[in-house]
Amino acid sequence: MWERFSGALGIPAEAGLDEGVRLTPEGFEPVEGVIDYLSPSFLGVRSDDVLYRFIHAFTGDSMIGHHDFRPGVDKEAADAAWSAWLRTCSRESRAVSRHGR
């Protein structure tokens, strides 16, 4: 699953904690950020105004948390867009996207 996530996000497989990355998920503007959390089941990336959390649970579920602090963000549209993106990455998993603020 992580190979699919990292590939779909444009993150090199060898990227590590505290490294700068450029997220390039299809359908979204590129995001410059830093990997701030990394484990076998969790990837955290932060930028100046957004936090992203990509989670793959032991149950097989995949989830994204996106905390977007930019003014004027449409939370419902962001949820729908990230949910659609996640479904393309995790066809066999239940996909859940939640926007927090």
Stockholm file with secondary structure:
# STOCKHOLM 1.0

chainA/1-101         MWERFSGALGIPAEAGLDEGVRLTPEGFEPVEGVIDYLSPSFLGVRSDDVLYRFIHAFTGDSMIGHHDFRPGVDKEAADAAWSAWLRTCSRESRAVSRHGR
#=GR chainA/1-101 SS CHHHHHHHHTCCTTCCTTCEEEECCTTSCCEEEEEEEEETTEEEEECSSEEEEEEECTTSCEEEEEEECSTTCCHHHHHHHHHHHHHHHCTTSCEEEEEEC
#=GC SS_cons         CHHHHHHHHTCCTTCCTTCEEEECCTTSCCEEEEEEEEETTEEEEECSSEEEEEEECTTSCEEEEEEECSTTCCHHHHHHHHHHHHHHHCTTSCEEEEEEC
//
